Amino acid sequence: MNIRLAAPDEAEECWNVRNLAIRHGCAQSYESSVIQAWTPDEMPESFRSVILENPFFVIEGPDAKPVATGYLDLATGSVEAIFTSPDHIGKGLASQVLEAIKGEARKQGFARLTLSSTPNAQVFYEKHGFIFLQESYYSSRLAQANLRCMEMAIEL
């Protein structure tokens, strides 16, 4: 499977990967009503801007459509949107995306990366060298809730 930068016209496909991953992976971490509100089928246009303004990586599935995503937020030095379609979990795709983000961060001159992890993904990030800093709550307009998060960081 090929890893590459996403194109803006793939935003809806990347949004779909995000929604499927949240609905599948976060079911034990958040109430179903929160997940439903957090994953609307209609993509906010701001999501396309994220792809345009940041190194946004995708891994293509057999049909050349994104099955895993993630990006480096250049404004904050944070890892964002690491998601894998449920039918591709366990193949190491999220790890490949995370490594691409770390490599890009080094090229961009970042010495440290941060992220806010959902509770279910904390162990994944720890396996990749991220250190737990503190628990927090992220106020999500989409979810209409405060989402429990694990603040984490890694020195590059």
C-alpha positions in Angstrom: 0.0 0.0 0.0 1.2 3.4 -1.0 1.7 6.3 1.5 1.4 9.8 0.0 0.1 13.3 0.6 -3.6 13.7 0.3 -5.2 15.8 -2.5 -7.9 18.4 -1.6 -10.4 16.5 -3.8 -10.0 13.5 -1.5 -11.3 15.4 1.6 -14.6 13.6 1.7 -12.9 10.2 1.5 -10.6 11.1 4.3 -13.6 12.4 6.3 -15.3 9.0 5.8 -12.2 7.2 7.1 -12.2 9.4 10.1 -15.9 8.8 10.8 -15.6 5.0 10.4 -12.6 4.9 12.6 -14.2 6.9 15.4 -17.5 5.0 15.3 -15.6 1.7 15.5 -12.6 2.6 17.8 -14.2 5.0 20.3 -17.3 3.0 21.1 -15.9 2.0 24.5 -14.6 5.5 25.3 -17.6 7.8 24.5 -21.3 7.6 24.6 -23.0 6.6 21.3 -24.9 9.9 21.2 -21.6 11.8 21.4 -20.0 9.6 18.7 -23.0 10.1 16.5 -22.8 13.9 16.8 -19.0 13.9 16.4 -19.2 12.0 13.1 -21.7 13.7 10.8 -21.8 12.4 7.3 -21.6 15.9 5.9 -18.0 17.1 6.1 -17.3 20.6 7.3 -15.5 22.6 4.6 -12.8 23.5 7.1 -11.6 19.9 6.8 -10.5 20.5 3.2 -8.5 23.5 4.4 -6.6 21.2 6.8 -5.5 19.1 3.8 -4.4 22.2 1.9 -2.5 23.8 4.7 -0.7 20.9 6.3 1.2 17.7 5.4 -1.8 15.4 5.4 -0.8 11.8 4.7 -3.0 8.9 3.4 -2.3 5.3 2.7 -4.1 4.0 -0.3 -6.1 0.8 -0.2 -6.3 -1.7 -3.2 -8.7 0.7 -5.0 -6.2 3.7 -4.6 -8.7 5.3 -2.1 -7.5 6.4 1.4 -7.8 3.8 4.1 -5.6 5.4 6.7 -4.9 9.1 7.4 -3.0 11.5 9.6 -1.4 14.9 9.5 1.1 17.3 11.1 -0.5 20.5 12.2 2.2 23.0 11.2 0.8 25.7 13.4 0.9 23.7 16.6 3.4 21.0 16.0 0.8 18.4 16.8 -0.1 15.0 15.4 -3.7 15.0 14.2 -6.3 12.7 12.6 -4.5 9.3 12.8 -7.4 7.1 11.6 -7.6 3.7 9.9 -10.7 2.2 8.3 -12.0 -0.6 10.5 -11.4 -3.2 7.7 -7.7 -2.3 7.6 -6.9 -2.2 11.3 -4.0 -4.4 12.5 -2.0 -4.0 9.3 0.4 -1.4 10.7 -1.0 1.5 8.6 -1.5 3.9 11.4 2.2 3.2 12.4 3.3 4.1 8.9 1.3 7.3 8.9 2.7 8.3 12.3 6.3 7.6 11.2 5.7 9.7 8.0 4.5 12.5 10.3 7.5 12.3 12.6 9.8 12.4 9.5 8.0 15.4 8.1 8.2 17.1 11.5 12.0 16.6 11.7 12.3 18.1 8.1 10.2 21.1 9.2 12.5 21.6 12.2 10.3 20.5 15.0 12.1 19.1 18.1 8.9 17.9 19.8 5.5 16.7 18.8 2.3 16.8 20.9 -1.1 15.2 20.5 -4.4 14.7 22.2 -5.3 11.1 22.2 -8.7 9.4 22.7 -8.5 7.0 25.6 -8.6 4.0 23.3 -5.5 5.1 21.3 -3.2 6.0 24.3 -1.4 2.6 24.2 -0.8 2.9 20.5 1.0 6.2 20.9 2.9 5.0 23.9 4.2 2.1 21.8 5.5 4.8 19.4 7.4 6.7 22.1 4.9 9.3 23.2 4.8 10.0 26.9 1.5 10.7 28.8 1.5 14.2 30.2 -2.0 14.6 31.6 -5.7 13.9 31.1 -7.8 16.7 29.8 -11.1 17.5 28.2 -11.5 18.9 24.6 -14.6 20.9 24.0 -15.9 19.6 20.7 -18.5 21.7 18.8 -19.2 18.8 16.5 -19.7 16.3 19.4 -21.5 18.9 21.5 -19.6 17.5 24.4 -16.3 17.6 26.3 -14.3 14.7 25.1 -11.9 13.0 27.5 -8.4 13.1 26.0 -4.8 12.1 27.0 -2.3 14.8 26.3 1.0 13.3 25.1 4.3 14.4 23.7 7.5 13.0 22.1 11.0 14.5 21.7 12.2 14.0 18.2 
